[in-house]
Amino acid sequence: PVHPRSATRFRKQRGMPKTFTNTLRASSGGIFAFACKAAVIPAVASVFLKQAQLSDWGGCGEVLSEFSSVHTQVWGGFNGLLSFMVVFRTSFAYGRWDKGSDRLMELEGCHVDAASSLMAFTQGSSAPPEEVEAYLRKIAILISLMQAEALLTLRGDDLQKRTQKLLHVLSLDELDAKTCQILARSCWKQGKGSFLISHWIQRQVMDGMSKKIIVAQPPMVGRVIAELSRGFIAFERAKQFTLVPFPVPLEKTVLTLLIINGFLVPIASLAWSGRILVIFCYSFLLLFINWSLYQIAVAMEEPFGDDSCDLDIVATQDRLNMRLLLLLSAEAQHLPTTVLHPASKGPSDPPELVLVEASWMAEDDNDSDDSTTNLTG
């Protein structure tokens, strides 16, 4: 039931700008690999300067000792400023990541709730069952397509082609030819996909009410429109993390301070200890921590990217598809009923409710796993 077809292409939007550290981190194999490479060079330079001081190469031992004593005081104030900027950068990035996860969960929840309400509002419809079934499938396809297009937009410009091969949309081949042509036209490529499909779904709601497929009262149906609006607003708020980067002047300031710190640490480390190994460890750890925090902040700044700490939008789309398929399954169409205990005298004298163990949930674990596998294809 789930076809591995990506959502229709749309125009490329402006994503997060690539920084110098993004390129280096990508070529270095990860956050901590880059931090190690950035820290080991100044640490080795600290070892050479300390060896020159201890061996008094060319009479520079006394000069290095006097210079390091003055330089250490200056470096203390500089390091305090650098630590504040790095911590500020990291906290700002984590705030974006946390808000991005909230927006993503809200987007998925609104889509699932809207689909569930629409399918529940067809209960007791006087329309032919085939027409109701086609209507429900059409709603599920449009909601799946709308979220897939929204997630592709959140991925940004650089990752869209790669993500299109990973996202799945429910049976796009069931849509009519004219709808597919509209999706493939220039208006679709201008980044208006989510807005267009959301409008289609709202029109489908009104069409279902006019054809008596939806039998709920208008105030109740208005809840579906409200959920779709909430989901679209959550999507628009989430786009700021893709379209609005961290302020470039602050980004360049933090990066410049980190580079300058790499030149100052080897000189300041001369006054820390008389042992070469201790100086190497101190210098390496200090620089490694600063560069690691900075690189983690760069990775978390765009929560919808493809870094290891970014949000998994592919899993989000798969969860939505699984829930939509569950709503279309026979299990969702079943209406639970209750059976009175034989000892009761009738509806006027029902038995008291008692607490029982939930062991029945564990007994059917294998069956539930099989049903989930069937739903996800």
C-alpha positions as CSV (number, residue, x, y, z in Angstrom):
1,P,0.0,0.0,0.0
2,V,2.9,2.4,0.4
3,H,4.7,3.2,-2.8
4,P,8.3,4.3,-2.7
5,R,7.6,7.5,-4.7
6,S,8.8,10.8,-3.6
7,A,6.6,14.0,-3.5
8,T,6.5,16.1,-6.6
9,R,9.3,18.5,-7.1
10,F,9.0,22.1,-6.2
11,R,11.1,25.2,-6.5
12,K,14.4,25.3,-4.6
13,Q,14.3,27.5,-1.6
14,R,17.1,29.4,0.0
15,G,18.6,27.2,2.7
16,M,21.2,27.7,5.4
17,P,24.5,29.1,4.0
18,K,27.5,26.9,4.1
19,T,30.2,28.1,6.4
20,F,33.9,27.4,6.3
21,T,33.5,25.0,9.3
22,N,30.6,23.1,7.6
23,T,32.9,22.3,4.7
24,L,35.8,21.3,7.0
25,R,33.6,19.2,9.2
26,A,32.1,17.4,6.3
27,S,35.6,16.6,4.9
28,S,37.0,15.6,8.3
29,G,34.5,12.9,9.0
30,G,32.4,14.4,11.8
31,I,32.2,16.9,14.7
32,F,34.7,15.3,17.0
33,A,37.1,14.3,14.2
34,F,37.3,18.0,13.1
35,A,37.7,19.1,16.7
36,C,40.6,16.8,17.2
37,K,42.3,18.0,14.1
38,A,41.7,21.6,15.1
39,A,43.1,21.0,18.6
40,V,46.1,18.8,17.9
41,I,48.1,21.3,15.8
42,P,48.2,24.1,18.5
43,A,48.8,21.4,21.1
44,V,51.9,20.2,19.2
45,A,53.0,23.8,18.8
46,S,52.8,24.1,22.6
47,V,55.1,21.1,23.0
48,F,57.7,22.7,20.6
49,L,57.6,26.0,22.4
50,K,58.0,24.4,25.8
51,Q,60.9,22.3,24.5
52,A,62.5,25.5,23.2
53,Q,62.0,27.2,26.5
54,L,63.5,24.3,28.5
55,S,66.4,23.8,26.1
56,D,67.0,27.5,25.7
57,W,67.3,27.1,21.9
58,G,69.1,30.2,20.5
59,G,68.8,31.9,23.9
60,C,65.0,32.2,23.6
61,G,64.2,30.5,26.9
62,E,64.3,33.6,29.0
63,V,62.4,35.6,26.4
64,L,59.6,33.0,26.2
65,S,59.4,32.9,30.0
66,E,58.9,36.6,30.3
67,F,56.5,36.8,27.4
68,S,54.4,33.9,28.7
69,S,53.9,35.4,32.1
70,V,52.5,38.6,30.6
71,H,50.6,36.8,27.9
72,T,48.9,34.4,30.4
73,Q,47.0,37.4,32.1
74,V,45.9,38.7,28.7
75,W,44.8,35.2,27.6
76,G,42.7,34.8,30.8
77,G,40.5,37.7,29.8
78,F,40.4,36.6,26.2
79,N,39.4,33.0,27.1
80,G,36.6,34.3,29.3
81,L,35.1,36.2,26.4
82,L,35.6,33.2,24.1
83,S,33.8,30.9,26.6
84,F,30.9,33.2,26.8
85,M,30.5,33.5,23.1
86,V,30.8,29.7,22.6
87,V,28.2,29.0,25.3
88,F,25.9,31.6,23.9
89,R,26.3,30.1,20.4
90,T,25.5,26.6,21.7
91,S,22.5,27.6,23.8
92,F,21.1,29.5,20.8
93,A,21.5,26.5,18.6
94,Y,19.9,24.2,21.1
95,G,16.9,26.6,21.4
96,R,16.4,26.3,17.6
97,W,16.7,22.5,17.7
98,D,14.2,22.3,20.6
99,K,11.7,24.5,19.0
100,G,12.1,22.7,15.7
101,S,11.2,19.4,17.3
102,D,8.1,21.0,18.9
103,R,7.0,22.3,15.5
104,L,7.6,18.9,13.8
105,M,5.6,17.0,16.4
106,E,2.8,19.6,16.2
107,L,2.8,19.3,12.4
108,E,2.4,15.6,12.5
109,G,-0.1,15.6,15.4
110,C,-2.4,18.1,13.6
111,H,-2.3,16.1,10.4
112,V,-3.1,12.8,12.1
113,D,-5.9,14.4,14.2
114,A,-7.5,16.1,11.1
115,A,-7.4,12.7,9.2
116,S,-8.9,10.8,12.2
117,S,-11.7,13.4,12.7
118,L,-12.6,13.4,9.0
119,M,-12.8,9.6,8.8
120,A,-14.8,9.5,12.0
121,F,-17.3,12.0,10.7
122,T,-18.2,9.6,7.8
123,Q,-19.7,7.2,10.3
124,G,-23.4,6.6,9.5
125,S,-23.1,8.2,6.1
126,S,-26.0,7.5,3.6
127,A,-23.6,7.7,0.6
128,P,-22.7,4.4,-1.1
129,P,-19.9,2.5,0.7
130,E,-17.7,2.6,-2.4
131,E,-17.9,6.4,-2.6
132,V,-17.1,6.7,1.1
133,E,-14.1,4.4,0.8
134,A,-12.8,6.4,-2.2
135,Y,-13.2,9.6,-0.2
136,L,-11.3,8.3,2.8
137,R,-8.5,7.1,0.6
138,K,-8.3,10.4,-1.2
139,I,-8.1,12.3,2.1
140,A,-5.3,10.0,3.3
141,I,-3.3,10.5,0.1
142,L,-3.6,14.2,0.2
143,I,-2.6,14.5,3.9
144,S,0.4,12.2,3.3
145,L,1.4,14.3,0.2
146,M,1.0,17.6,2.1
147,Q,3.3,16.5,4.9
148,A,5.9,15.1,2.5
149,E,6.1,18.4,0.6
150,A,6.3,20.3,3.9
151,L,9.2,18.1,5.1
152,L,11.0,18.5,1.8
153,T,10.7,22.3,2.2
154,L,12.1,22.1,5.7
155,R,15.1,20.2,4.5
156,G,16.3,23.2,2.5
157,D,17.9,23.6,-0.9
158,D,20.9,21.3,-0.7
159,L,19.2,18.1,0.7
160,Q,16.0,18.0,-1.3
161,K,17.1,15.6,-4.1
162,R,18.6,13.2,-1.6
163,T,15.5,13.3,0.7
164,Q,13.0,12.8,-2.2
165,K,14.4,9.3,-2.6
166,L,13.8,8.5,1.1
167,L,10.3,10.0,1.8
168,H,7.3,7.8,1.0
169,V,3.8,9.0,0.0
170,L,0.7,7.0,-0.1
171,S,-0.5,5.8,-3.6
172,L,0.0,8.8,-5.8
173,D,-1.0,6.8,-8.8
174,E,-4.6,6.9,-7.6
175,L,-4.8,10.6,-8.2
176,D,-6.4,11.7,-11.5
177,A,-4.4,12.9,-14.4
178,K,-5.4,16.6,-14.1
179,T,-4.4,16.7,-10.4
180,C,-1.0,15.3,-11.4
181,Q,-0.6,17.9,-14.1
182,I,-1.4,20.7,-11.6
183,L,1.2,19.3,-9.2
184,A,3.8,19.2,-12.0
185,R,3.2,22.7,-13.3
186,S,5.1,25.9,-12.5
187,C,2.9,26.9,-9.6
188,W,3.9,23.7,-7.8
189,K,7.6,24.5,-8.4
190,Q,7.2,27.9,-6.7
191,G,7.2,26.4,-3.2
192,K,3.4,26.6,-2.7
193,G,2.8,22.8,-2.5
194,S,1.7,22.6,1.2
195,F,-0.6,25.6,0.8
196,L,-2.2,24.3,-2.3
197,I,-2.8,20.8,-0.9
198,S,-4.1,22.3,2.3
199,H,-6.6,24.3,0.3
200,W,-7.6,21.1,-1.6
201,I,-8.2,19.2,1.6
202,Q,-10.5,22.0,2.9
203,R,-12.4,21.9,-0.3
204,Q,-12.7,18.2,0.0
205,V,-14.2,18.7,3.5
206,M,-16.9,21.0,2.0
207,D,-17.5,18.6,-0.9
208,G,-17.9,15.7,1.5
209,M,-20.5,17.7,3.5
210,S,-22.4,18.6,0.3
211,K,-22.5,15.0,-0.8
212,K,-23.6,13.8,2.6
213,I,-20.4,11.8,3.0
214,I,-19.6,13.7,6.2
215,V,-22.6,13.6,8.5
216,A,-21.3,15.6,11.4
217,Q,-22.6,19.0,12.2
218,P,-20.7,22.1,10.8
219,P,-19.4,23.2,14.3
220,M,-17.8,19.8,14.7
221,V,-16.4,19.8,11.1
222,G,-14.9,23.2,11.8
223,R,-12.5,21.4,14.2
224,V,-10.9,19.7,11.2
225,I,-10.3,23.1,9.5
226,A,-8.8,24.4,12.7
227,E,-6.4,21.5,13.0
228,L,-5.3,21.9,9.4
229,S,-4.7,25.6,10.0
230,R,-2.7,24.8,13.2
231,G,-0.6,22.4,11.2
232,F,0.1,24.9,8.4
233,I,1.0,27.6,11.0
234,A,3.4,25.1,12.7
235,F,5.0,24.5,9.2
236,E,5.4,28.2,8.5
237,R,7.0,28.7,11.9
238,A,9.4,25.7,11.3
239,K,10.5,27.2,8.0
240,Q,12.4,30.0,9.9
241,F,15.0,27.4,11.0
242,T,15.7,26.7,7.4
243,L,15.4,30.2,5.9
244,V,16.8,32.3,8.7
245,P,20.4,31.4,9.7
246,F,22.4,32.4,12.8
247,P,23.4,36.1,12.4
248,V,26.5,36.1,10.2
249,P,28.4,38.8,12.2
250,L,28.1,36.7,15.3
251,E,29.0,33.6,13.4
252,K,32.2,35.2,12.1
253,T,33.1,36.7,15.4
254,V,33.0,33.3,17.2
255,L,34.9,31.6,14.5
256,T,37.6,34.3,14.5
257,L,38.0,34.1,18.3
258,L,38.4,30.4,18.1
259,I,41.1,30.7,15.4
260,I,42.9,33.5,17.4
261,N,42.7,31.3,20.5
262,G,44.6,28.6,18.6
263,F,47.5,31.0,18.3
264,L,47.4,32.2,21.8
265,V,47.2,28.9,23.7
266,P,50.7,27.6,22.7
267,I,52.2,30.8,24.2
268,A,50.0,30.9,27.3
269,S,50.6,27.2,28.0
270,L,54.3,27.8,28.7
271,A,53.4,29.0,32.2
272,W,51.0,26.2,33.1
273,S,53.5,23.4,33.9
274,G,57.1,22.3,33.4
275,R,56.2,19.0,31.9
276,I,55.7,18.7,28.2
277,L,53.0,15.9,28.4
278,V,50.9,18.0,30.8
279,I,51.1,21.0,28.6
280,F,50.1,19.0,25.6
281,C,47.1,17.5,27.4
282,Y,45.9,20.9,28.8
283,S,46.2,22.6,25.4
284,F,44.5,19.8,23.5
285,L,41.6,19.5,26.0
286,L,41.0,23.2,26.1
287,L,40.9,23.6,22.4
288,F,39.0,20.3,21.8
289,I,36.2,21.4,24.1
290,N,35.8,24.8,22.5
291,W,35.8,23.5,19.0
292,S,33.5,20.6,19.9
293,L,30.9,22.9,21.4
294,Y,31.1,25.2,18.4
295,Q,30.7,22.3,15.9
296,I,27.8,20.8,17.9
297,A,26.1,24.3,17.8
298,V,26.6,24.4,14.0
299,A,25.1,21.0,13.6
300,M,22.1,21.7,15.8
301,E,21.5,25.1,14.3
302,E,19.5,23.6,11.4
303,P,17.3,20.9,13.1
304,F,16.0,19.6,9.7
305,G,19.4,18.8,8.1
306,D,21.1,15.4,7.7
307,D,23.6,15.5,10.7
308,S,23.5,12.8,13.3
309,C,21.9,15.1,15.9
310,D,19.2,16.5,13.5
311,L,15.6,15.5,13.6
312,D,14.6,12.4,11.5
313,I,12.0,13.7,9.1
314,V,12.0,10.4,7.2
315,A,10.8,8.6,10.3
316,T,8.2,11.3,10.8
317,Q,6.7,10.7,7.4
318,D,6.7,6.9,7.9
319,R,4.9,7.3,11.2
320,L,2.2,9.4,9.5
321,N,1.8,6.9,6.7
322,M,1.5,4.1,9.2
323,R,-1.2,5.9,11.1
324,L,-3.1,6.8,8.0
325,L,-3.1,3.2,6.9
326,L,-4.3,2.2,10.3
327,L,-7.2,4.6,10.0
328,L,-8.1,3.0,6.7
329,S,-7.9,-0.6,8.1
330,A,-10.7,-2.8,9.2
331,E,-9.5,-2.5,12.8
332,A,-10.2,1.3,12.8
333,Q,-13.7,0.7,11.3
334,H,-14.6,-1.6,14.2
335,L,-16.8,-0.2,16.9
336,P,-16.1,-1.6,20.4
337,T,-19.1,-2.8,22.4
338,T,-19.6,-4.0,26.0
339,V,-21.2,-7.1,27.3
340,L,-22.9,-7.1,30.7
341,H,-21.8,-9.7,33.2
342,P,-24.3,-12.7,33.5
343,A,-24.8,-11.9,37.2
344,S,-26.2,-8.5,36.5
345,K,-30.0,-8.0,36.3
346,G,-30.0,-5.7,33.3
347,P,-28.9,-2.3,32.1
348,S,-30.6,-0.7,35.2
349,D,-28.4,-2.8,37.5
350,P,-24.9,-3.0,35.9
351,P,-22.0,-4.6,37.8
352,E,-19.4,-2.5,39.5
353,L,-16.3,-1.6,37.5
354,V,-13.2,-3.4,38.8
355,L,-9.5,-3.1,38.1
356,V,-8.0,-6.0,36.2
357,E,-4.5,-6.7,35.0
358,A,-3.5,-5.6,31.5
359,S,-1.9,-9.0,30.8
360,W,-4.0,-9.3,27.6
361,M,-1.8,-6.7,26.0
362,A,1.3,-8.8,26.4
363,E,-0.4,-12.0,25.1
364,D,-1.0,-10.5,21.7
365,D,2.4,-9.0,21.1
366,N,3.1,-11.2,18.2
367,D,-0.2,-10.5,16.6
368,S,0.2,-6.8,16.9
369,D,3.7,-7.0,15.4
370,D,2.3,-8.9,12.4
371,S,-0.5,-6.4,11.9
372,T,1.9,-3.5,12.0
373,T,4.1,-5.2,9.4
374,N,1.2,-5.6,7.1
375,L,0.1,-2.0,7.5
376,T,3.5,-0.7,6.7
377,G,3.9,-3.0,3.7
